[in-house]
């Protein structure tokens, strides 16, 4: 990502804050990519070629539905900006599709999933078959 920024190639990589406690009891904060190994590049053939020449990119995936990917990433960005605790989800499971009715995440669409006996809202990036989830208890949702 540093090389892409240096070359002024537009990209997006959702970054989330994680907190872990050290053996001495100190809380350590770090920022990690939500989707490890993925960076979303916005550019043409020249930018793609330059990204590949960094030797940091192993391959580029063609996006069949650009508009859907952009909308999914916008929803993920809203989740990150809302400062709710997010959990990376590496698999999408079938469930009830819902939309948040009110609050800072109004309009965000996802699927209700159950993890560790708690209901969560899973917001997916369908192209990657990955996403992020948050506890559902604080949000009012409606079935869609």
ABEGO torsion letter per residue (X at the ends): XAAAAAAGBBBBBBBBBBBBBBAAGBBBBBBBBABBGBBBBBBBAAAAAAAAAAGABABBBBBABAAAAAAAAAAAAAAAAAGBBBBBBABBBBBBBBBBABEAABGBBBBBBBBGGBBBBBBBBAAAGBBBBBBAAABBBBBX
